[in-house]
Amino acid sequence: MKNLADATERICELKGSLCAIDALLSALILELPAERRAHLLQKFAAHVEIARTVLLHTPISEHTINAFERDVHRTSALLQRP
């Protein structure tokens, strides 16, 4: 049981770290001027397509793909905010 407990603890640590990074990234995006956000949105869209291609050729969970798409949508909306 120790291995399962260790794995669960590590997963929780990773989730917490990801949430902190997400909060920082969201704050940074909102500090950018609108023109820079528009440019970043174009770059982000290009990188998203590359990531989708990689995900298509990787044995990965549907949960991961769904989370990726949800976060892409949320980040795109954040970049488009006035």
Distance bins in CASP14 RR format, pairs under 12 A and 6 or more apart:
PFRMAT RR
TARGET T0000
AUTHOR 0000-0000-0000
RMODE 2
METHOD distances of the structure
MODEL  1
1 7 0 0 0 0 0 1 0 0 0 0 0
1 8 0 0 0 0 0 1 0 0 0 0 0
2 8 0 0 0 0 0 1 0 0 0 0 0
2 9 0 0 0 0 0 1 0 0 0 0 0
3 9 0 0 0 0 0 1 0 0 0 0 0
3 10 0 0 0 0 0 1 0 0 0 0 0
4 10 0 0 0 0 0 1 0 0 0 0 0
4 11 0 0 0 0 0 1 0 0 0 0 0
5 11 0 0 0 0 0 1 0 0 0 0 0
5 12 0 0 0 0 0 1 0 0 0 0 0
6 12 0 0 0 0 0 1 0 0 0 0 0
6 13 0 0 0 0 0 1 0 0 0 0 0
7 13 0 0 0 0 0 1 0 0 0 0 0
7 14 0 0 0 0 0 1 0 0 0 0 0
8 14 0 0 0 0 0 1 0 0 0 0 0
8 15 0 0 0 0 0 1 0 0 0 0 0
9 15 0 0 0 0 0 1 0 0 0 0 0
9 16 0 0 0 0 0 1 0 0 0 0 0
10 16 0 0 0 0 0 1 0 0 0 0 0
10 17 0 0 0 0 0 1 0 0 0 0 0
11 17 0 0 0 0 0 1 0 0 0 0 0
11 18 0 0 0 0 0 1 0 0 0 0 0
12 18 0 0 0 0 0 1 0 0 0 0 0
12 19 0 0 0 0 0 1 0 0 0 0 0
13 19 0 0 0 0 0 1 0 0 0 0 0
13 20 0 0 0 0 0 1 0 0 0 0 0
14 20 0 0 0 0 0 1 0 0 0 0 0
14 21 0 0 0 0 0 1 0 0 0 0 0
15 21 0 0 0 0 0 1 0 0 0 0 0
15 22 0 0 0 0 0 1 0 0 0 0 0
15 67 0 0 0 0 0 1 0 0 0 0 0
16 22 0 0 0 0 1 0 0 0 0 0 0
16 23 0 0 0 0 0 1 0 0 0 0 0
17 23 0 0 0 0 0 1 0 0 0 0 0
17 24 0 0 0 0 0 1 0 0 0 0 0
18 24 0 0 0 0 0 1 0 0 0 0 0
18 25 0 0 0 0 0 1 0 0 0 0 0
18 67 0 0 0 0 1 0 0 0 0 0 0
18 71 0 0 0 0 1 0 0 0 0 0 0
19 25 0 0 0 0 0 1 0 0 0 0 0
19 26 0 0 0 0 0 1 0 0 0 0 0
19 71 0 0 0 0 0 1 0 0 0 0 0
20 26 0 0 0 0 0 1 0 0 0 0 0
20 27 0 0 0 0 0 1 0 0 0 0 0
21 27 0 0 0 0 0 1 0 0 0 0 0
21 28 0 0 0 0 0 1 0 0 0 0 0
21 71 0 0 0 0 0 1 0 0 0 0 0
22 28 0 0 0 0 0 1 0 0 0 0 0
22 29 0 0 0 0 0 1 0 0 0 0 0
22 67 0 0 0 0 0 1 0 0 0 0 0
22 70 0 0 0 0 0 1 0 0 0 0 0
22 71 1 0 0 1 0 0 0 0 0 0 0
22 74 0 0 0 0 1 0 0 0 0 0 0
22 75 0 0 0 0 1 0 0 0 0 0 0
22 78 0 0 0 0 0 1 0 0 0 0 0
23 29 0 0 0 0 0 1 0 0 0 0 0
23 30 0 0 0 0 0 1 0 0 0 0 0
23 78 0 0 0 0 0 1 0 0 0 0 0
24 30 0 0 0 0 0 1 0 0 0 0 0
24 31 0 0 0 0 0 1 0 0 0 0 0
25 31 0 0 0 0 0 1 0 0 0 0 0
25 32 0 0 0 0 0 1 0 0 0 0 0
25 40 0 0 0 0 0 1 0 0 0 0 0
25 44 0 0 0 0 0 1 0 0 0 0 0
25 71 0 0 0 0 0 1 0 0 0 0 0
25 74 0 0 0 0 0 1 0 0 0 0 0
25 75 1 0 0 1 0 0 0 0 0 0 0
25 78 0 0 0 0 1 0 0 0 0 0 0
25 79 0 0 0 0 0 1 0 0 0 0 0
26 32 0 0 0 0 0 1 0 0 0 0 0
26 37 0 0 0 0 0 1 0 0 0 0 0
26 71 0 0 0 0 0 1 0 0 0 0 0
26 74 0 0 0 0 1 0 0 0 0 0 0
26 75 0 0 0 0 1 0 0 0 0 0 0
26 77 0 0 0 0 0 1 0 0 0 0 0
26 78 1 0 0 1 0 0 0 0 0 0 0
26 79 0 0 0 0 0 1 0 0 0 0 0
26 81 0 0 0 0 0 1 0 0 0 0 0
27 78 0 0 0 0 0 1 0 0 0 0 0
28 36 0 0 0 0 0 1 0 0 0 0 0
28 37 0 0 0 0 0 1 0 0 0 0 0
28 40 0 0 0 0 0 1 0 0 0 0 0
28 75 0 0 0 0 0 1 0 0 0 0 0
28 78 0 0 0 0 0 1 0 0 0 0 0
28 79 0 0 0 0 0 1 0 0 0 0 0
29 36 0 0 0 0 1 0 0 0 0 0 0
29 37 1 0 0 1 0 0 0 0 0 0 0
29 38 0 0 0 0 0 1 0 0 0 0 0
29 40 1 0 0 1 0 0 0 0 0 0 0
29 41 0 0 0 0 1 0 0 0 0 0 0
29 44 0 0 0 0 1 0 0 0 0 0 0
29 74 0 0 0 0 0 1 0 0 0 0 0
29 75 1 0 0 1 0 0 0 0 0 0 0
29 76 0 0 0 0 0 1 0 0 0 0 0
29 77 0 0 0 0 0 1 0 0 0 0 0
29 78 1 0 1 0 0 0 0 0 0 0 0
29 79 1 0 0 1 0 0 0 0 0 0 0
29 80 0 0 0 0 0 1 0 0 0 0 0
29 81 0 0 0 0 1 0 0 0 0 0 0
30 36 0 0 0 0 0 1 0 0 0 0 0
30 37 0 0 0 0 1 0 0 0 0 0 0
30 40 0 0 0 0 0 1 0 0 0 0 0
30 75 0 0 0 0 0 1 0 0 0 0 0
30 77 0 0 0 0 0 1 0 0 0 0 0
30 78 1 0 0 1 0 0 0 0 0 0 0
30 79 0 0 0 0 1 0 0 0 0 0 0
30 80 0 0 0 0 0 1 0 0 0 0 0
30 81 1 0 0 1 0 0 0 0 0 0 0
30 82 0 0 0 0 0 1 0 0 0 0 0
31 37 0 0 0 0 1 0 0 0 0 0 0
31 40 0 0 0 0 0 1 0 0 0 0 0
31 78 0 0 0 0 0 1 0 0 0 0 0
31 81 0 0 0 0 0 1 0 0 0 0 0
32 38 0 0 0 0 1 0 0 0 0 0 0
32 39 0 0 0 0 1 0 0 0 0 0 0
32 40 1 0 0 1 0 0 0 0 0 0 0
32 41 0 0 0 0 0 1 0 0 0 0 0
32 44 0 0 0 0 0 1 0 0 0 0 0
32 78 0 0 0 0 0 1 0 0 0 0 0
32 79 0 0 0 0 1 0 0 0 0 0 0
32 81 0 0 0 0 0 1 0 0 0 0 0
33 39 0 0 0 0 1 0 0 0 0 0 0
33 40 0 0 0 0 0 1 0 0 0 0 0
33 82 0 0 0 0 0 1 0 0 0 0 0
34 40 0 0 0 0 0 1 0 0 0 0 0
34 41 0 0 0 0 0 1 0 0 0 0 0
34 79 0 0 0 0 1 0 0 0 0 0 0
34 80 0 0 0 0 1 0 0 0 0 0 0
34 81 0 0 0 0 1 0 0 0 0 0 0
34 82 1 0 0 1 0 0 0 0 0 0 0
35 41 0 0 0 0 0 1 0 0 0 0 0
35 42 0 0 0 0 0 1 0 0 0 0 0
35 79 0 0 0 0 0 1 0 0 0 0 0
36 42 0 0 0 0 0 1 0 0 0 0 0
36 43 0 0 0 0 0 1 0 0 0 0 0
36 44 0 0 0 0 0 1 0 0 0 0 0
36 79 0 0 0 0 1 0 0 0 0 0 0
37 43 0 0 0 0 0 1 0 0 0 0 0
37 44 0 0 0 0 1 0 0 0 0 0 0
37 75 0 0 0 0 0 1 0 0 0 0 0
37 76 0 0 0 0 0 1 0 0 0 0 0
37 77 0 0 0 0 0 1 0 0 0 0 0
37 78 0 0 0 0 1 0 0 0 0 0 0
37 79 1 0 1 0 0 0 0 0 0 0 0
37 80 1 0 0 1 0 0 0 0 0 0 0
37 81 1 0 0 1 0 0 0 0 0 0 0
37 82 0 0 0 0 1 0 0 0 0 0 0
38 44 0 0 0 0 0 1 0 0 0 0 0
38 45 0 0 0 0 0 1 0 0 0 0 0
38 76 0 0 0 0 0 1 0 0 0 0 0
38 79 1 0 0 1 0 0 0 0 0 0 0
38 80 0 0 0 0 1 0 0 0 0 0 0
38 81 0 0 0 0 0 1 0 0 0 0 0
38 82 0 0 0 0 0 1 0 0 0 0 0
39 45 0 0 0 0 0 1 0 0 0 0 0
39 46 0 0 0 0 0 1 0 0 0 0 0
39 79 0 0 0 0 1 0 0 0 0 0 0
40 46 0 0 0 0 0 1 0 0 0 0 0
40 47 0 0 0 0 0 1 0 0 0 0 0
40 75 0 0 0 0 1 0 0 0 0 0 0
40 76 0 0 0 0 0 1 0 0 0 0 0
40 78 0 0 0 0 0 1 0 0 0 0 0
40 79 1 0 1 0 0 0 0 0 0 0 0
40 80 0 0 0 0 0 1 0 0 0 0 0
41 47 0 0 0 0 0 1 0 0 0 0 0
41 48 0 0 0 0 0 1 0 0 0 0 0
41 72 0 0 0 0 0 1 0 0 0 0 0
41 75 0 0 0 0 1 0 0 0 0 0 0
41 76 1 0 0 1 0 0 0 0 0 0 0
41 77 0 0 0 0 0 1 0 0 0 0 0
41 78 0 0 0 0 1 0 0 0 0 0 0
41 79 1 0 1 0 0 0 0 0 0 0 0
41 80 1 0 0 1 0 0 0 0 0 0 0
41 81 0 0 0 0 0 1 0 0 0 0 0
42 48 0 0 0 0 0 1 0 0 0 0 0
42 49 0 0 0 0 0 1 0 0 0 0 0
42 76 0 0 0 0 0 1 0 0 0 0 0
42 79 0 0 0 0 1 0 0 0 0 0 0
42 80 0 0 0 0 0 1 0 0 0 0 0
43 49 0 0 0 0 0 1 0 0 0 0 0
43 50 0 0 0 0 0 1 0 0 0 0 0
43 75 0 0 0 0 0 1 0 0 0 0 0
43 76 0 0 0 0 0 1 0 0 0 0 0
43 79 0 0 0 0 1 0 0 0 0 0 0
44 50 0 0 0 0 0 1 0 0 0 0 0
44 51 0 0 0 0 0 1 0 0 0 0 0
44 71 0 0 0 0 0 1 0 0 0 0 0
44 72 0 0 0 0 1 0 0 0 0 0 0
44 73 0 0 0 0 0 1 0 0 0 0 0
44 74 0 0 0 0 0 1 0 0 0 0 0
44 75 1 0 0 1 0 0 0 0 0 0 0
44 76 1 0 0 1 0 0 0 0 0 0 0
44 77 0 0 0 0 0 1 0 0 0 0 0
44 78 0 0 0 0 0 1 0 0 0 0 0
44 79 1 0 0 1 0 0 0 0 0 0 0
44 80 0 0 0 0 0 1 0 0 0 0 0
45 51 0 0 0 0 0 1 0 0 0 0 0
45 52 0 0 0 0 0 1 0 0 0 0 0
45 72 0 0 0 0 1 0 0 0 0 0 0
45 73 0 0 0 0 0 1 0 0 0 0 0
45 75 0 0 0 0 0 1 0 0 0 0 0
45 76 1 0 0 1 0 0 0 0 0 0 0
45 79 0 0 0 0 1 0 0 0 0 0 0
45 80 0 0 0 0 0 1 0 0 0 0 0
46 52 0 0 0 0 0 1 0 0 0 0 0
46 53 0 0 0 0 0 1 0 0 0 0 0
47 53 0 0 0 0 0 1 0 0 0 0 0
47 54 0 0 0 0 0 1 0 0 0 0 0
47 68 0 0 0 0 0 1 0 0 0 0 0
47 72 0 0 0 0 1 0 0 0 0 0 0
47 75 0 0 0 0 0 1 0 0 0 0 0
47 76 0 0 0 0 0 1 0 0 0 0 0
48 54 0 0 0 0 0 1 0 0 0 0 0
48 55 0 0 0 0 0 1 0 0 0 0 0
48 68 0 0 0 0 1 0 0 0 0 0 0
48 69 0 0 0 0 1 0 0 0 0 0 0
48 71 0 0 0 0 1 0 0 0 0 0 0
48 72 1 0 1 0 0 0 0 0 0 0 0
48 73 0 0 0 0 0 1 0 0 0 0 0
48 75 0 0 0 0 1 0 0 0 0 0 0
48 76 0 0 0 0 1 0 0 0 0 0 0
48 79 0 0 0 0 0 1 0 0 0 0 0
49 55 0 0 0 0 0 1 0 0 0 0 0
49 56 0 0 0 0 0 1 0 0 0 0 0
49 72 0 0 0 0 0 1 0 0 0 0 0
50 56 0 0 0 0 0 1 0 0 0 0 0
50 57 0 0 0 0 0 1 0 0 0 0 0
51 57 0 0 0 0 0 1 0 0 0 0 0
51 58 0 0 0 0 0 1 0 0 0 0 0
51 60 0 0 0 0 0 1 0 0 0 0 0
51 64 0 0 0 0 0 1 0 0 0 0 0
51 65 0 0 0 0 0 1 0 0 0 0 0
51 68 1 0 0 1 0 0 0 0 0 0 0
51 69 0 0 0 0 0 1 0 0 0 0 0
51 71 0 0 0 0 0 1 0 0 0 0 0
51 72 0 0 0 0 1 0 0 0 0 0 0
51 75 0 0 0 0 0 1 0 0 0 0 0
52 58 0 0 0 0 0 1 0 0 0 0 0
52 60 0 0 0 0 0 1 0 0 0 0 0
52 65 0 0 0 0 1 0 0 0 0 0 0
52 68 1 0 0 1 0 0 0 0 0 0 0
52 69 0 0 0 0 1 0 0 0 0 0 0
52 72 0 0 0 0 1 0 0 0 0 0 0
54 60 0 0 0 0 1 0 0 0 0 0 0
54 64 0 0 0 0 0 1 0 0 0 0 0
54 65 0 0 0 0 0 1 0 0 0 0 0
54 68 0 0 0 0 0 1 0 0 0 0 0
55 61 0 0 0 0 0 1 0 0 0 0 0
55 62 0 0 0 0 0 1 0 0 0 0 0
55 64 1 0 0 1 0 0 0 0 0 0 0
55 65 1 0 1 0 0 0 0 0 0 0 0
55 66 0 0 0 0 0 1 0 0 0 0 0
55 67 0 0 0 0 0 1 0 0 0 0 0
55 68 1 0 0 1 0 0 0 0 0 0 0
55 69 0 0 0 0 1 0 0 0 0 0 0
55 72 0 0 0 0 0 1 0 0 0 0 0
56 65 0 0 0 0 1 0 0 0 0 0 0
56 68 0 0 0 0 0 1 0 0 0 0 0
58 64 0 0 0 0 1 0 0 0 0 0 0
58 65 0 0 0 0 1 0 0 0 0 0 0
58 68 0 0 0 0 0 1 0 0 0 0 0
59 65 0 0 0 0 0 1 0 0 0 0 0
60 66 0 0 0 0 0 1 0 0 0 0 0
60 67 0 0 0 0 0 1 0 0 0 0 0
60 68 0 0 0 0 1 0 0 0 0 0 0
61 67 0 0 0 0 1 0 0 0 0 0 0
61 68 0 0 0 0 0 1 0 0 0 0 0
62 68 0 0 0 0 0 1 0 0 0 0 0
62 69 0 0 0 0 0 1 0 0 0 0 0
63 69 0 0 0 0 0 1 0 0 0 0 0
63 70 0 0 0 0 0 1 0 0 0 0 0
64 70 0 0 0 0 0 1 0 0 0 0 0
64 71 0 0 0 0 0 1 0 0 0 0 0
65 71 0 0 0 0 0 1 0 0 0 0 0
65 72 0 0 0 0 0 1 0 0 0 0 0
66 72 0 0 0 0 0 1 0 0 0 0 0
66 73 0 0 0 0 0 1 0 0 0 0 0
67 73 0 0 0 0 0 1 0 0 0 0 0
67 74 0 0 0 0 0 1 0 0 0 0 0
68 74 0 0 0 0 0 1 0 0 0 0 0
68 75 0 0 0 0 0 1 0 0 0 0 0
69 75 0 0 0 0 0 1 0 0 0 0 0
69 76 0 0 0 0 0 1 0 0 0 0 0
70 76 0 0 0 0 0 1 0 0 0 0 0
70 77 0 0 0 0 0 1 0 0 0 0 0
71 77 0 0 0 0 0 1 0 0 0 0 0
71 78 0 0 0 0 0 1 0 0 0 0 0
72 78 0 0 0 0 0 1 0 0 0 0 0
72 79 0 0 0 0 0 1 0 0 0 0 0
73 79 0 0 0 0 0 1 0 0 0 0 0
73 80 0 0 0 0 0 1 0 0 0 0 0
74 80 0 0 0 0 0 1 0 0 0 0 0
74 81 0 0 0 0 0 1 0 0 0 0 0
75 81 0 0 0 0 0 1 0 0 0 0 0
END
